[in-house]
Structures are given as C-alpha cells and as structure tokens.
C-alpha cells in the first residue's frame, strides 16, 4: 500500500533522525487519540461467534485479493469487524448477519482506502447461496457499523508504523534486496496475525515493531538492539 521506497527511508534516517522521531511521535499521538476509546477489545467467546468471525475474515481476505485491495484496506476491514463485535451482541446463531457484517466492513474500508476506480458496487461483492443479500440490506448494515463505531474510521494500523520501524531497526548499510525482502516479510507476518483475535487486541505500533524485529531476526546485534529499543519514543 505504501509507495515509500525503503532506500529513501534509510537514507532519510541517516540524514535527519529528528524528523523520524517527530514522525513517530505524531503517529503515536494520532494512534492514542483515535484508537483510545477502543483499546479494551473484548469479543464474545461463543463458539459460533469465533467461527463466524474466522469465516468473515477469510471472506474479507479473499475479497481483497479478488479486487486487488491493499493490505491497509484488509486490515481496516477486520478492525471494523472486531470493533463492531466488541460493541454489539448478535443474539442467536445468526450466521447470515455475520456474513452481512463482513461485506459491510470490507465495503466501508474500500471506500476509505481505495481509489474510486477500484471501489466495487455492492452488487459486485462475492456472494454464494444461501447467503445472497440485496444492496439495501448491506447498506443498512453499513450504517449500523458506522453508528456503532461512532463514525470513527481513521484507525491507525501496523502498516502506518512499519516504514519507521524498518528504517529504524534495519542495520545500515544494507543491500536494497535485503530491505525489500524484509519489507515483504513484515507484511506477511502482520497479515498472518489478522485471524488471531488475541493478537489483534495489541496496539498497532506494538504489532509493527514485533513483526519488524521478527523479520530482522539474525541481522541484529543484541547490544545494538537494546540501545535502539531504549531510545524509542514512548507513547
């Protein structure tokens, strides 16, 4: 999703460390302000809810691949889903309702993140029998999701923080291929965390930092890493 070239990011780190610190502080402040009211994410432990959530996430991921959505869009879709489920109770095993919620969440996220020419109409979203829904029903669910989230949609995600952590932790000088490979690995690690409700409870910068350190495992020296971690801005 990011157009940032990491050669440029690493170069900027060397040239102006103060700018990087200012950048991460702004992101941390934004993350606290926007996500603050949603930090305590408690999802129902009902077995059917857990299974339905998993099905909805797989639908979101599959739909994202079909339409070529960015990872930011997919992550936001699942964020909306979990925030909705933490605030709303679905009484009874209404599998159809969870299906509609999944479609509504990915539709809202696409409108937030994707360019106009990549936003599908509601009739284009994949549906299979017996879960075929009219656009009017999906629109009503979109409105319910929006109201449930108090229309707060600009959540920060780990992908907002990964450019900073990659430039901060990646040893320099590093070959561009290493940087590119590490970037891909970080994205995959975060992507694989999407289905785990426990991991999704963690703050975006925590997930981004953990994924970056895991991807760089073997390239970092313990002593240097400790110095860098201790020097990170708090937030």
C-alpha positions as CSV (number, residue, x, y, z in Angstrom):
1,X,0.0,0.0,0.0
2,X,2.9,2.3,0.8
3,X,4.7,4.0,-2.1
4,X,7.7,4.7,0.1
5,X,11.0,3.3,-1.3
6,X,13.0,2.0,1.6
7,X,16.2,3.1,0.1
8,X,14.9,6.6,0.5
9,X,13.6,5.9,4.0
10,X,17.0,4.5,5.2
11,X,18.8,7.5,3.6
12,X,16.5,9.9,5.4
13,X,17.1,8.2,8.7
14,X,20.8,8.9,8.3
15,X,20.3,12.5,7.2
16,X,17.7,13.6,9.6
17,X,17.0,11.5,12.7
18,X,15.0,14.3,14.3
19,X,12.4,14.2,11.5
20,X,11.9,10.4,12.1
21,X,11.4,11.0,15.8
22,X,8.9,13.7,15.0
23,X,7.1,11.4,12.6
24,X,6.7,8.5,15.0
25,X,5.6,10.9,17.8
26,X,2.8,12.3,15.6
27,X,1.8,8.7,14.7
28,X,1.7,7.6,18.3
29,X,-0.3,10.7,19.3
30,X,-2.7,10.0,16.5
31,X,-3.0,6.3,17.4
32,X,-3.7,7.2,21.0
33,X,-6.3,9.8,20.1
34,X,-8.2,7.7,17.5
35,X,-7.9,4.2,19.0
36,X,-8.1,5.3,22.6
37,X,-11.8,4.6,23.0
38,X,-11.5,1.1,21.5
39,X,-8.4,-0.2,23.4
40,X,-10.3,-2.7,25.5
41,X,-11.3,-5.1,22.8
42,X,-13.5,-7.9,24.3
43,X,-15.0,-10.3,21.8
44,X,-17.6,-12.9,22.6
45,X,-16.2,-16.4,23.4
46,X,-19.2,-18.1,22.0
47,X,-18.0,-20.9,19.7
48,X,-20.2,-19.8,16.8
49,X,-19.1,-16.2,17.0
50,X,-15.5,-17.3,16.9
51,X,-16.1,-19.5,13.9
52,X,-18.3,-16.8,12.2
53,X,-15.6,-14.2,12.8
54,X,-13.0,-16.5,11.2
55,X,-15.3,-17.1,8.2
56,X,-15.8,-13.3,7.9
57,X,-12.1,-12.7,7.9
58,X,-11.4,-15.3,5.3
59,X,-14.1,-13.7,3.2
60,X,-12.5,-10.2,3.6
61,X,-9.1,-11.5,2.7
62,X,-10.4,-13.4,-0.3
63,X,-12.5,-10.4,-1.4
64,X,-9.4,-8.2,-1.0
65,X,-7.5,-10.5,-3.3
66,X,-10.3,-10.6,-5.9
67,X,-10.4,-6.8,-6.2
68,X,-6.7,-6.1,-5.6
69,X,-7.3,-4.2,-2.4
70,X,-4.2,-3.1,-0.4
71,X,-3.2,-4.7,2.9
72,X,-4.3,-1.5,4.7
73,X,-7.8,-2.0,3.4
74,X,-8.0,-5.6,4.5
75,X,-6.6,-4.7,8.0
76,X,-9.0,-1.9,8.4
77,X,-11.9,-4.2,7.4
78,X,-11.0,-6.6,10.2
79,X,-10.5,-3.8,12.6
80,X,-14.0,-2.5,11.9
81,X,-15.3,-6.1,12.3
82,X,-13.7,-6.6,15.7
83,X,-14.7,-3.2,16.9
84,X,-18.3,-3.8,15.9
85,X,-18.4,-7.3,17.5
86,X,-16.9,-5.8,20.7
87,X,-19.8,-3.3,21.0
88,X,-22.7,-5.3,19.5
89,X,-24.2,-8.6,20.6
90,X,-25.7,-10.8,17.9
91,X,-28.3,-12.9,19.7
92,X,-28.7,-16.4,18.4
93,X,-26.6,-18.1,15.8
94,X,-27.4,-15.7,13.0
95,X,-24.8,-16.7,10.5
96,X,-26.3,-14.6,7.8
97,X,-25.9,-11.5,10.0
98,X,-22.2,-12.1,10.3
99,X,-21.9,-12.5,6.6
100,X,-23.5,-9.2,6.0
101,X,-21.3,-7.5,8.7
102,X,-18.2,-8.9,6.8
103,X,-19.4,-7.5,3.5
104,X,-20.3,-4.1,5.1
105,X,-16.9,-3.8,6.8
106,X,-14.8,-4.5,3.7
107,X,-17.1,-2.2,1.7
108,X,-16.6,0.7,4.1
109,X,-12.8,0.1,4.3
110,X,-12.6,0.1,0.5
111,X,-14.4,3.4,0.3
112,X,-11.9,4.8,2.9
113,X,-8.7,3.5,1.3
114,X,-9.1,2.6,-2.3
115,X,-9.2,4.9,-5.4
116,X,-12.6,5.4,-6.9
117,X,-12.0,3.2,-9.9
118,X,-11.2,0.2,-7.6
119,X,-14.3,0.5,-5.4
120,X,-16.8,-2.2,-6.4
121,X,-20.5,-1.6,-6.2
122,X,-22.4,-3.6,-3.6
123,X,-23.7,-6.0,-6.2
124,X,-20.2,-6.9,-7.2
125,X,-19.2,-8.4,-3.9
126,X,-18.9,-12.2,-4.0
127,X,-21.9,-14.0,-2.5
128,X,-23.0,-17.6,-2.6
129,X,-26.2,-19.4,-1.7
130,X,-27.8,-19.3,0.7
131,X,-26.2,-16.0,1.6
132,X,-27.3,-13.7,-1.2
133,X,-28.1,-10.2,0.0
134,X,-29.7,-7.2,-1.6
135,X,-27.8,-4.0,-1.7
136,X,-30.3,-2.3,0.5
137,X,-29.6,-4.8,3.4
138,X,-25.9,-4.3,3.0
139,X,-26.3,-0.5,3.1
140,X,-28.4,-0.8,6.3
141,X,-25.6,-2.9,7.8
142,X,-23.0,-0.3,6.7
143,X,-25.0,2.4,8.6
144,X,-25.2,0.2,11.7
145,X,-21.5,-0.4,11.6
146,X,-20.8,3.3,11.2
147,X,-23.1,4.2,14.0
148,X,-21.6,1.5,16.2
149,X,-18.1,2.9,15.6
150,X,-19.4,6.4,16.2
151,X,-18.2,7.1,12.6
152,X,-14.6,6.8,13.7
153,X,-13.0,5.1,10.8
154,X,-9.4,6.5,10.6
155,X,-7.8,3.9,12.8
156,X,-4.0,3.6,12.6
157,X,-2.7,0.2,11.5
158,X,0.7,-1.6,11.8
159,X,1.3,-0.6,8.2
160,X,1.4,3.1,9.2
161,X,4.3,2.3,11.5
162,X,6.3,-0.3,9.6
163,X,8.2,2.2,7.4
164,X,9.6,3.9,10.5
165,X,10.5,0.7,12.3
166,X,12.1,-0.8,9.2
167,X,14.3,2.3,8.8
168,X,15.0,2.5,12.5
169,X,16.0,-1.2,13.1
170,X,17.4,-2.2,9.8
171,X,21.2,-2.3,10.0
172,X,22.9,0.2,7.7
173,X,24.4,0.0,5.2
174,X,22.0,-2.8,4.0
175,X,21.6,-4.1,0.5
176,X,18.4,-2.9,-1.2
177,X,17.4,-6.5,-1.8
178,X,17.6,-7.2,2.0
179,X,15.4,-4.2,2.7
180,X,12.9,-5.2,0.1
181,X,12.8,-8.8,1.3
182,X,12.4,-7.7,4.9
183,X,9.5,-5.4,4.0
184,X,7.7,-8.2,2.4
185,X,8.3,-10.5,5.3
186,X,7.0,-7.9,7.8
187,X,3.8,-7.5,5.7
188,X,3.3,-11.3,5.7
189,X,3.8,-11.6,9.4
190,X,1.2,-8.8,10.1
191,X,-1.1,-10.4,7.5
192,X,-0.9,-13.8,9.2
193,X,-1.8,-12.2,12.6
194,X,-5.2,-11.0,11.2
195,X,-7.1,-14.1,12.1
196,X,-5.9,-14.2,15.7
197,X,-8.3,-12.1,17.9
198,X,-5.7,-12.0,20.7
199,X,-3.0,-10.5,18.5
200,X,-5.5,-8.0,17.1
201,X,-6.0,-6.7,20.6
202,X,-2.5,-5.3,20.7
203,X,-1.8,-1.7,19.6
204,X,-0.8,-1.1,16.0
205,X,2.8,0.1,16.8
206,X,3.4,-3.0,19.0
207,X,2.4,-5.3,16.2
208,X,4.5,-3.3,13.7
209,X,7.6,-3.3,16.0
210,X,7.2,-7.1,16.8
211,X,6.8,-8.0,13.1
212,X,9.8,-5.9,12.2
213,X,12.1,-7.4,14.8
214,X,10.9,-10.9,13.9
215,X,11.6,-10.3,10.2
216,X,15.1,-8.9,11.0
217,X,16.0,-11.8,13.3
218,X,19.6,-12.8,12.6
219,X,20.6,-9.4,11.3
220,X,20.5,-7.6,14.6
221,X,23.2,-7.5,17.3
222,X,21.7,-7.8,20.9
223,X,23.6,-4.9,22.3
224,X,22.7,-2.5,19.4
225,X,19.1,-3.7,19.6
226,X,18.8,-2.9,23.3
227,X,20.2,0.6,22.7
228,X,17.7,1.2,19.9
229,X,14.7,-0.1,21.9
230,X,15.6,2.1,24.9
231,X,15.9,5.1,22.7
232,X,12.4,4.7,21.2
233,X,9.9,7.4,21.9
234,X,7.2,6.4,24.4
235,X,3.6,6.7,23.7
